[in-house]
Amino acid sequence: MIGDLEAVARSFHTLWPEGSAAEHQAEAEAILRGTAPSSLPLVVFVATDGEDGELIGVIEVGLRSHADGCDMRYPVGFIEGWYVDPAHRGRGVGGALMHAAEDWAKAQGCREVASDTWVDHEPSQRAHEALGFEVVDTCVHFRKALS
């Protein structure tokens, strides 16, 4: 799967453009090599075009000790990132990726999977809801630097 490094890094950069290409490259490489800087497991699944093997989608899923709206007695599979190339959306690629992530989470002992998206990202919200996710909370995050 390390052969997918460049395409995975590009997908990460598309999802999170505030990070540099180099940062996404390093993160993707660590995850694909199984050395992600996390105390809990984190994996990436990819979808490729059957004709030419081009990467057309990616999902990053990890374990979390808890997630909003989930049973705190069990670990939770958390969808850290989910991307399908726009030309391949609406064809079941995203659903197949999500099912792979769910199967992985079940194998890790999870009873639930959680995810999040931006409050104004309606296509992502619709995709989650189409696959059976329910909204459990809406939140505005704050931070304050301490001197």
C-alpha positions as CSV (number, residue, x, y, z in Angstrom):
1,M,0.0,0.0,0.0
2,I,3.0,2.3,0.3
3,G,2.8,2.5,-3.5
4,D,-0.3,4.6,-3.0
5,L,1.6,7.2,-0.9
6,E,1.6,10.1,-3.4
7,A,-2.2,9.7,-4.1
8,V,-3.1,9.3,-0.5
9,A,-1.1,12.4,0.4
10,R,-2.8,14.4,-2.3
11,S,-6.2,13.2,-1.0
12,F,-5.2,14.3,2.5
13,H,-4.1,17.7,1.2
14,T,-7.5,18.1,-0.6
15,L,-9.3,17.3,2.6
16,W,-7.2,19.5,4.8
17,P,-5.7,22.2,2.6
18,E,-4.4,24.2,5.7
19,G,-1.6,21.6,6.0
20,S,1.4,21.6,3.7
21,A,1.9,19.0,1.0
22,A,5.0,17.9,2.9
23,E,3.1,17.5,6.2
24,H,0.5,15.4,4.5
25,Q,3.2,13.3,2.7
26,A,4.9,12.6,6.1
27,E,1.6,11.7,7.8
28,A,0.4,9.4,5.0
29,E,3.8,7.7,4.9
30,A,3.7,7.0,8.7
31,I,0.2,5.6,8.5
32,L,0.9,3.5,5.5
33,R,4.0,2.1,7.1
34,G,2.1,1.3,10.3
35,T,4.0,3.9,12.4
36,A,1.5,6.6,12.8
37,P,2.2,8.9,15.8
38,S,-0.8,7.8,17.7
39,S,-1.1,5.6,20.8
40,L,-4.2,3.9,19.2
41,P,-4.4,2.1,15.8
42,L,-5.0,4.2,12.7
43,V,-5.3,2.8,9.1
44,V,-6.1,4.0,5.6
45,F,-8.2,2.2,3.1
46,V,-8.1,3.1,-0.6
47,A,-10.4,2.6,-3.6
48,T,-9.0,2.3,-7.1
49,D,-10.5,2.5,-10.5
50,G,-10.7,-1.1,-11.8
51,E,-9.6,-0.1,-15.3
52,D,-6.3,1.6,-14.6
53,G,-5.7,1.2,-10.9
54,E,-5.9,5.0,-10.3
55,L,-6.7,5.9,-6.7
56,I,-10.2,7.4,-6.6
57,G,-11.0,7.4,-2.9
58,V,-9.5,7.1,0.6
59,I,-10.8,6.7,4.1
60,E,-8.7,7.1,7.3
61,V,-10.1,5.4,10.3
62,G,-8.7,5.0,13.8
63,L,-9.7,4.1,17.3
64,R,-10.7,6.6,19.9
65,S,-11.4,6.0,23.6
66,H,-14.7,8.0,23.2
67,A,-16.7,10.1,20.8
68,D,-19.7,12.4,21.3
69,G,-22.9,10.5,21.4
70,C,-21.2,7.1,21.7
71,D,-21.2,4.5,24.5
72,M,-18.1,5.4,26.6
73,R,-17.7,1.8,27.8
74,Y,-16.3,0.8,24.4
75,P,-13.7,2.1,22.0
76,V,-15.1,3.9,19.0
77,G,-14.0,3.7,15.4
78,F,-13.5,7.2,14.2
79,I,-13.5,8.4,10.6
80,E,-10.7,10.9,10.6
81,G,-11.0,11.6,6.8
82,W,-13.1,10.4,3.9
83,Y,-12.6,11.5,0.3
84,V,-13.8,10.4,-3.1
85,D,-12.7,12.0,-6.3
86,P,-15.6,14.2,-7.6
87,A,-15.8,12.3,-10.9
88,H,-16.5,9.0,-9.0
89,R,-19.0,10.2,-6.4
90,G,-22.5,8.8,-6.4
91,R,-21.3,5.4,-7.6
92,G,-20.9,3.5,-4.3
93,V,-17.2,4.2,-3.8
94,G,-17.7,6.2,-0.6
95,G,-20.0,3.5,0.7
96,A,-17.6,0.7,0.0
97,L,-14.8,2.7,1.8
98,M,-17.1,3.3,4.8
99,H,-18.0,-0.4,4.9
100,A,-14.3,-1.3,5.0
101,A,-13.7,1.1,7.8
102,E,-16.7,-0.3,9.7
103,D,-15.5,-3.8,9.3
104,W,-12.1,-2.8,10.6
105,A,-13.6,-1.1,13.6
106,K,-15.7,-4.1,14.4
107,A,-12.6,-6.3,14.3
108,Q,-11.0,-3.9,16.8
109,G,-13.9,-4.5,19.2
110,C,-15.9,-1.4,18.4
111,R,-19.7,-1.3,18.6
112,E,-20.0,2.1,17.0
113,V,-18.3,4.3,14.5
114,A,-18.3,8.1,14.6
115,S,-17.3,10.9,12.3
116,D,-17.5,14.6,12.0
117,T,-17.6,17.3,9.3
118,W,-17.8,21.1,9.1
119,V,-21.2,22.6,9.9
120,D,-21.4,24.2,6.5
121,H,-20.3,21.2,4.5
122,E,-23.7,19.9,3.4
123,P,-22.5,17.3,0.8
124,S,-20.5,15.5,3.5
125,Q,-23.5,15.7,5.9
126,R,-25.7,14.2,3.3
127,A,-23.2,11.4,2.5
128,H,-22.9,10.5,6.2
129,E,-26.7,10.4,6.6
130,A,-27.2,8.3,3.5
131,L,-24.9,5.7,5.1
132,G,-26.9,5.6,8.3
133,F,-25.1,8.2,10.5
134,E,-27.2,10.4,12.8
135,V,-26.3,13.9,14.0
136,V,-25.6,13.8,17.7
137,D,-24.2,17.3,18.4
138,T,-23.4,20.6,16.8
139,C,-20.4,22.4,18.3
140,V,-18.4,25.6,17.8
141,H,-14.8,25.1,19.0
142,F,-12.8,27.8,20.8
143,R,-9.2,28.3,21.8
144,K,-7.3,30.8,23.7
145,A,-3.5,31.0,23.9
146,L,-2.1,31.3,27.4
147,S,0.9,33.5,28.0
